[in-house]
Amino acid sequence: MSIMKSISGRSIRTLTLIAASAFAVSGTAAYAGELWVGTWGTALHEPDLGVPGLANTGFNNQTLRQIVHTSVGGRHVRVRFSTFGAKGLVIGAAHIALRSSGAAIVPNSDRTLTFGGKTSITIPPGALVLSDPVGLEVPALSDLAVSIFLPENTGPATWHFESRQTSFVSLAGDFTASGVLPSLAMPVAWFWLAGVDVAASSQTGGVVVFGESITDGTHSTQDASKRWTDQFAQRLMALPGNRTLGVLNKGIAGGRLLHDSLGPSGLARFDRDVLAQTGATHIIVQMGGNDIFTLNPAEEVSADQIIQGHKQLIERAHAQGLKIYGGTLTPVEGFLIPGTPFPVFSPAGEVKRQAVNAWIRLSGEYDGVIDFDAVLRDPKAPTKILPSLDSGDHGHPTDAGYKALADAIDLKLFSNHRERR
């Protein structure tokens, strides 16, 4: 008699229920009446981006304390780490706490992170791991400190170079549980840290923002959480009721839709950075400007090719039941490639930008449109950013400009967000 035949139908039903309950704890469901949703995230890329200054050497026998700013709050939290584009990593210890200021944490908020019940883990090359949940009252729009001890020489690290947020690197040793980290260095980047999830109301959803430097928050004030995505999260959190939305920023400065640049192309990273995000219900896309304004003739693309790329994103989002909104491309006349005297703007490129924007606005392919171009452009010179909102580089806005972008989003696009397409 086989083992399966020796198990009664009732026993099989019991085992099925047990398995389903186990999945509910570790899978989509979190706790009674709650589900897991991303409260913070970033897009990671390989250690060496092939540009002077955009590479790192990693760490050795040090503690790294990284600060992230939440969107939606929750009573339990878990953390994602990734070695995308790099070799494997040993995490000797990991903690999470509420951040007080600088590298200091709020007393009594420190929690040890475990991985399958163990306090350390080895992450294979190019892999992602998720910590076990811990109980911690995470406020909306607050700062968390995620600390990891790196006992070995890590080699070059998976990272996000344009964090606009200071991280803290210790002297030699494990300081993950320390109230104040004795800092040796303060890089402005995130390393191996892919996302933070919270257990929130079952009415909660998530907005994944997929874009380039405007999404990444280039030239927003460092350590102030003034990207437009942060200021958009503030608006969402101010809405009455418990039907809130987490906001995950998946922008990469210098990124492109159709070609690898400072990180993989948008089409290549869409599944990893968008479709795989916990609790996602909506997507905002603002991408294609760097494809248009390139000085590399071998990577020149047409407006039709960019539109075709957008259509791919739309089809892939709809296949997952997600709503997806298109953001228009903003003006760049006067912007120079960083570190060079070369302007990216050209009249031919502007024709493409206008064609892509017209398609985003009028085609009806996206579930909705967010007209970022109309917010930033100078009415007297629509190929340029309005001077009062220009950070000075003629390609990126000030904090006030980022706020104007956030304020321009119609929040009605995100009502009834648990109703899938």
Long-range contacts (C-beta under 8 A, 24 or more apart in sequence): 30-76, 30-133, 30-199, 30-200, 31-75, 31-76, 31-199, 33-201, 33-202, 34-74, 34-75, 34-76, 34-199, 34-200, 34-201, 34-202, 35-199, 35-200, 35-202, 35-204, 35-279, 36-78, 36-197, 36-198, 36-199, 36-200, 36-278, 36-279, 37-72, 37-74, 37-197, 37-198, 37-200, 37-204, 37-205, 37-206, 37-246, 37-278, 37-279, 38-195, 38-196, 38-197, 38-206, 38-208, 38-246, 38-248, 38-277, 38-278, 38-279, 38-280, 39-70, 39-71, 39-72, 39-73, 39-74, 39-77, 39-138, 39-196, 39-197, 39-198, 39-200, 39-246, 40-68, 40-69, 40-70, 40-71, 40-144, 40-195, 40-196, 40-246, 40-248, 41-80, 41-194, 41-195, 41-196, 41-208, 41-248, 41-249, 41-250, 41-277, 42-160, 42-163, 42-190, 42-193, 42-194, 42-195, 42-249, 42-250, 43-160, 43-249, 43-250, 43-251, 43-252, 43-255, 43-263, 43-269, 43-273, 44-82, 44-84, 44-85, 44-158, 44-159, 44-160, 44-190, 44-192, 44-194, 45-84, 45-85, 45-158, 45-159, 45-160, 45-161, 45-252, 45-262, 45-263, 45-264, 46-84, 46-85, 46-86, 46-158, 46-263, 47-85, 47-86, 47-155, 47-156, 47-157, 47-158, 47-159, 48-156, 49-161, 49-262, 49-263, 51-262, 52-339, 54-161, 54-262, 55-156, 56-156, 56-157, 56-159, 56-187, 56-189, 56-191, 57-155, 57-156, 58-153, 58-154, 58-155, 58-156, 58-157, 59-150, 59-153, 59-154, 59-157, 59-169, 59-191, 60-150, 60-152, 60-153, 60-154, 61-150, 61-151, 61-152, 61-153, 61-172, 61-173, 62-149, 62-150, 62-169, 62-170, 62-171, 62-172, 62-173, 62-184, 63-147, 63-148, 63-149, 63-150, 63-169, 63-170, 63-173, 63-174, 63-175, 63-176, 63-178, 63-181, 64-147, 64-148, 64-150, 64-167, 64-168, 64-169, 64-170, 64-191, 65-103, 65-145, 65-146, 65-147, 65-167, 65-168, 65-169, 65-170, 65-175, 65-181, 66-145, 66-146, 66-147, 66-148, 66-165, 66-167, 66-168, 66-190, 66-191, 66-193, 67-99, 67-143, 67-144, 67-145, 67-146, 67-165, 67-166, 67-167, 67-168, 67-223, 68-143, 68-144, 68-146, 68-165, 68-190, 68-193, 68-196, 69-141, 69-142, 69-143, 69-144, 69-165, 69-225, 69-230, 70-138, 70-139, 70-140, 70-141, 70-142, 70-143, 70-144, 70-196, 70-198, 71-140, 71-141, 71-230, 71-233, 71-236, 71-237, 71-245, 71-246, 71-247, 71-248, 72-140, 72-198, 72-200, 72-204, 72-233, 72-237, 72-244, 72-245, 72-246, 72-247, 73-137, 73-138, 73-139, 73-140, 73-141, 73-142, 73-198, 73-200, 74-138, 74-198, 74-199, 74-200, 75-135, 75-136, 75-137, 75-138, 75-198, 75-199, 76-133, 76-134, 76-135, 76-136, 76-198, 76-199, 77-111, 77-133, 77-134, 77-136, 77-138, 77-144, 77-196, 77-197, 77-198, 77-199, 78-130, 78-131, 78-132, 78-133, 78-134, 78-196, 78-197, 79-113, 79-130, 79-131, 79-146, 79-193, 79-195, 79-196, 79-197, 80-128, 80-129, 80-130, 80-131, 80-193, 80-194, 80-195, 80-196, 80-197, 81-123, 81-128, 81-129, 81-131, 81-148, 81-192, 81-193, 81-194, 82-123, 82-127, 82-128, 82-129, 82-158, 82-192, 82-194, 83-123, 83-124, 83-125, 83-126, 83-127, 83-128, 83-158, 83-192, 84-126, 84-128, 84-158, 84-194, 84-272, 85-126, 85-158, 86-125, 86-126, 86-155, 86-156, 86-157, 86-158, 87-125, 87-155, 87-156, 88-122, 88-123, 88-124, 88-125, 88-127, 89-122, 89-123, 89-150, 89-154, 89-157, 89-158, 89-192, 90-120, 90-121, 90-122, 90-123, 90-150, 90-151, 90-152, 90-154, 91-115, 91-120, 91-121, 91-122, 91-123, 91-148, 91-149, 91-150, 92-120, 92-148, 92-149, 92-150, 92-151, 92-174, 93-119, 93-120, 93-148, 93-149, 93-174, 93-176, 93-177, 94-119, 94-131, 94-146, 94-147, 94-148, 94-149, 94-176, 95-146, 95-147, 95-176, 95-177, 96-134, 96-136, 96-144, 96-145, 96-146, 96-147, 96-196, 97-136, 97-144, 97-145, 97-147, 98-136, 98-138, 98-139, 98-142, 98-143, 98-144, 98-145, 99-142, 99-143, 99-144, 99-145, 102-168, 102-180, 103-145, 103-168, 103-180, 103-181, 103-183, 104-179, 104-180, 104-181, 105-145, 105-179, 105-180, 107-179, 109-136, 110-177, 110-179, 111-135, 111-136, 112-177, 123-192, 128-194, 133-199, 138-198, 140-237, 140-244, 141-233, 141-234, 141-237, 144-196, 146-193, 146-196, 147-175, 147-176, 147-177, 147-181, 148-176, 148-192, 149-173, 149-174, 149-175, 149-176, 157-191, 157-192, 158-191, 158-192, 159-189, 159-190, 159-191, 159-192, 160-189, 160-190, 160-252, 161-189, 161-253, 161-262, 162-189, 162-213, 162-216, 162-217, 162-218, 162-252, 162-253, 163-188, 163-189, 163-190, 164-188, 164-216, 164-217, 164-218, 164-220, 164-221, 164-222, 164-223, 164-227, 165-190, 165-222, 165-223, 165-225, 166-222, 166-223, 167-191, 188-222, 195-248, 195-277, 195-278, 197-278, 197-279, 198-246, 200-244, 200-246, 200-279, 201-242, 201-243, 201-244, 203-241, 203-242, 203-243, 203-244, 203-418, 204-242, 204-243, 204-244, 204-245, 204-246, 204-279, 205-243, 205-245, 205-246, 205-279, 205-280, 205-281, 205-282, 205-414, 205-417, 205-418, 206-245, 206-246, 206-247, 206-248, 206-277, 206-278, 206-279, 206-280, 206-281, 206-282, 207-232, 207-236, 207-245, 207-246, 207-247, 207-248, 207-280, 207-281, 207-282, 207-283, 207-284, 207-414, 208-248, 208-250, 208-273, 208-274, 208-277, 208-280, 208-282, 208-283, 208-284, 209-247, 209-248, 209-249, 209-250, 209-251, 209-283, 209-284, 209-286, 210-250, 210-251, 210-266, 210-270, 210-273, 210-274, 210-283, 210-284, 210-285, 210-286, 210-287, 210-313, 211-250, 211-251, 211-255, 211-284, 211-285, 211-286, 211-287, 211-327, 212-251, 212-252, 212-253, 212-254, 212-255, 212-256, 212-286, 212-287, 212-289, 212-290, 213-251, 213-253, 213-254, 213-255, 213-290, 213-395, 213-396, 214-251, 214-286, 214-289, 214-330, 214-372, 214-396, 214-397, 214-405, 215-249, 215-250, 215-251, 215-286, 216-249, 216-251, 216-252, 216-253, 217-249, 217-251, 217-402, 218-253, 218-396, 219-391, 219-392, 219-393, 219-396, 219-397, 219-398, 220-399, 220-402, 221-399, 224-399, 226-399, 226-402, 226-403, 227-402, 228-402, 228-403, 228-405, 228-406, 229-406, 231-402, 231-403, 231-405, 231-406, 231-407, 232-405, 232-406, 232-409, 234-406, 235-406, 235-407, 235-409, 235-411, 236-411, 236-414, 239-411, 243-417, 243-418, 245-281, 245-282, 245-414, 245-417, 246-279, 248-277, 248-280, 250-274, 250-277, 254-290, 255-287, 255-290, 256-287, 256-288, 256-290, 256-291, 256-294, 256-299, 257-287, 257-288, 257-290, 257-291, 257-306, 257-309, 257-310, 258-291, 258-301, 258-305, 258-306, 258-309, 259-291, 259-294, 259-299, 259-301, 261-290, 266-309, 266-313, 267-309, 267-312, 267-313, 270-313, 270-316, 271-316, 274-317, 275-316, 275-317, 275-320, 275-322, 280-322, 281-322, 281-323, 281-417, 281-418, 281-420, 282-322, 282-323, 282-324, 282-325, 282-413, 282-414, 282-417, 283-313, 283-317, 283-322, 283-323, 283-324, 283-325, 284-324, 284-325, 284-327, 284-370, 285-310, 285-313, 285-324, 285-325, 285-326, 285-327, 285-366, 286-326, 286-327, 286-328, 286-329, 286-370, 286-372, 288-329, 288-356, 289-329, 289-330, 289-332, 289-353, 292-329, 292-349, 292-352, 292-353, 292-356, 293-332, 293-344, 293-345, 293-346, 293-349, 293-353, 294-344, 295-337, 295-342, 295-344, 302-352, 303-351, 303-352, 303-355, 303-356, 303-359, 306-352, 306-356, 307-355, 307-356, 307-359, 310-356, 310-359, 310-360, 310-365, 310-366, 311-365, 314-365, 314-366, 318-421, 321-420, 321-421, 322-420, 322-421, 323-367, 323-368, 323-413, 323-417, 323-420, 323-421, 324-366, 324-367, 325-366, 325-367, 325-368, 325-369, 325-370, 325-413, 326-360, 326-365, 326-366, 326-368, 326-369, 326-370, 327-360, 327-369, 327-370, 327-371, 327-372, 328-357, 328-360, 328-361, 328-369, 328-370, 328-371, 328-372, 328-373, 328-374, 329-353, 329-356, 329-357, 329-372, 329-373, 330-372, 330-373, 330-376, 330-377, 330-385, 331-373, 331-376, 331-377, 331-378, 331-382, 331-383, 331-384, 331-385, 332-383, 332-394, 332-395, 333-381, 333-383, 333-384, 333-394, 334-384, 334-394, 334-395, 335-393, 335-394, 335-395, 336-393, 336-394, 344-395, 345-383, 350-383, 367-413, 367-421, 368-410, 368-413, 370-408, 370-409, 370-410, 370-413, 371-408, 372-405, 372-408, 374-408, 375-401, 375-404, 375-405, 375-408, 376-401, 376-404, 376-405
